[in-house]
């Protein structure tokens, strides 16, 4: 954990000014409703509307000249692809993004608009991920994993550095979990700088790949149901570094239903006028679920992204 923390510290300095320091805002209405002092870490205000730009920027800055010329290949349902596409555009690195045909068209269009090439495959998210990694090896290109990469994790961990600078008395930080890159980075920074702060991993009950793997003691395949939290959906690579890191830094967990996620998204729109995607709703729903444990104490909810289609958001909150 010490090596990764040093890597996060370095990233925290090196990715500026391309990567914004996002606000940590106090929510009076959520605080009144829960009895906690609720702070919102506004990663939905990051460039491309998601935290993913952090890890992508850190990964690309560490590539050597040959790797930059050859370009990078990645896989994404949307947010990571946009983050890598923008990071590549700013760094002059060609980007190719593999995605499942089930990915939201508007997200793939956003990736293309940033200058990346998009290749879609009619397969599961994990299968597309494994094929993308295979193609990167065949073509001699650097593969930018959404989560199974310490450089990417270090970039995401800069959120934890900012949280410590913005609020030193947090009782808990709530963050949604898919492949585990976000929680691994944030958790490493937070537990190093503030060991007493709880790091709560938040999952939609319909998509629990890493959670179920923790319970099983090894990475396993998990049957998933549809979830509005598409940013956290999908399986986990068999060798993912996030398995061991996550087990070390996550101190509490929460599983929330689709109804709880949608209710949290609606509540946030009412209280703070933010329209966020399902993965951000997962973190807020988990805080609402566990708020009795943190009465009168400060908690931070990581609003990890805003990239949701308007009709999908309206359908969710009506």
Number of C-alpha atoms within 10 A of each C-alpha: 15 10 8 19 23 13 18 29 18 15 26 23 10 15 19 13 8 13 20 15 18 17 16 19 15 17 16 14 16 21 19 11 13 18 17 24 23 28 22 20 24 24 25 22 18 21 19 24 21 25 30 29 29 30 33 28 28 27 25 24 16 12 15 9 9 10 16 20 13 15 21 24 27 25 28 26 24 25 25 27 33 30 27 36 31 24 27 24 15 13 13 13 21 19 28 25 26 24 26 21 17 13 15 15 13 13 19 26 14 17 27 18 13 20 16 24 16 19 14 15 15 11 14 14 22 17 15 20 24 15 15 25 19 12 16 19 13 9 12 13 21 21 21 26 27 25 26 20 17 21 25 27 32 31 32 31 30 31 28 27 23 19 23 16 10 14 13 12 14 21 20 22 27 30 31 32 28 27 28 26 30 31 32 32 31 31 34 29 30 29 20 17 16 16 13 13 19 20 26 25 29 30 29 31 18 19 25 25 25 29 27 15 16 16 11 10 12 14 20 18 17 17 11 14 12 11 18 22 23 19 24 24 25 24 23 24 21 13 11 18 18 24 24 14 19 25 15 14 24 19 15 14 17 21 20 21 16 20 13 19 29 23 19 24 25 21 20 19 14 13 13 15 10 16 22 24 28 31 32 31 35 38 31 31 31 27 27 17 15 16 20 12 13 17 15 15 16 20 26 26 26 28 27 29 25 24 22 23 14 11 8 12 19 12 9 17 15 8
